[in-house]
Amino acid sequence: MGKKKFISKKFDSSKKMDAFLEEEDLGYLFASHGEVQIPKIHKVNLDLPEWLVAQLDFEATRAGISRQPVIKLLLIQKLEEERRKRSA
């Protein structure tokens, strides 16, 4: 079995990191043998109340990223939380 490959990315600025996060899917899946499998992207339109968009924008500004990565991260965290609850 060969060495596992890791993805490493460095950014010169938060704007470059933000652009990368906008373009890339945060859900890279690593197979047990170390290969990277990039999932297919499915675009979704979402209607949200103004107050929720304002809170998402606040969190995005605080983190120095744009709204889309914040939404992805929050969804991933919540889904993991729900999965753990079901497993317990």
HURANOR-V473547 format. One record per backbone hydrogen bond with DSSP energy under -0.5 kcal/mol. NH is the residue of the N-H (numbers start at 1). CO is the residue of the C=O. If there is no record, write none. Layout:
BEGIN
NH & CO
NH & CO
END
This chain:
BEGIN
5 & 34
8 & 6
17 & 13
18 & 14
19 & 15
20 & 16
21 & 17
22 & 18
23 & 19
24 & 20
29 & 37
31 & 29
31 & 35
34 & 31
37 & 29
38 & 36
39 & 37
43 & 41
48 & 46
52 & 49
53 & 49
54 & 50
55 & 51
56 & 52
57 & 53
58 & 54
59 & 55
60 & 56
61 & 57
62 & 58
63 & 59
64 & 60
65 & 60
70 & 66
71 & 67
72 & 68
73 & 69
74 & 70
75 & 71
76 & 72
77 & 73
78 & 74
79 & 75
80 & 76
81 & 77
82 & 78
83 & 79
84 & 80
85 & 81
86 & 82
87 & 83
88 & 84
END
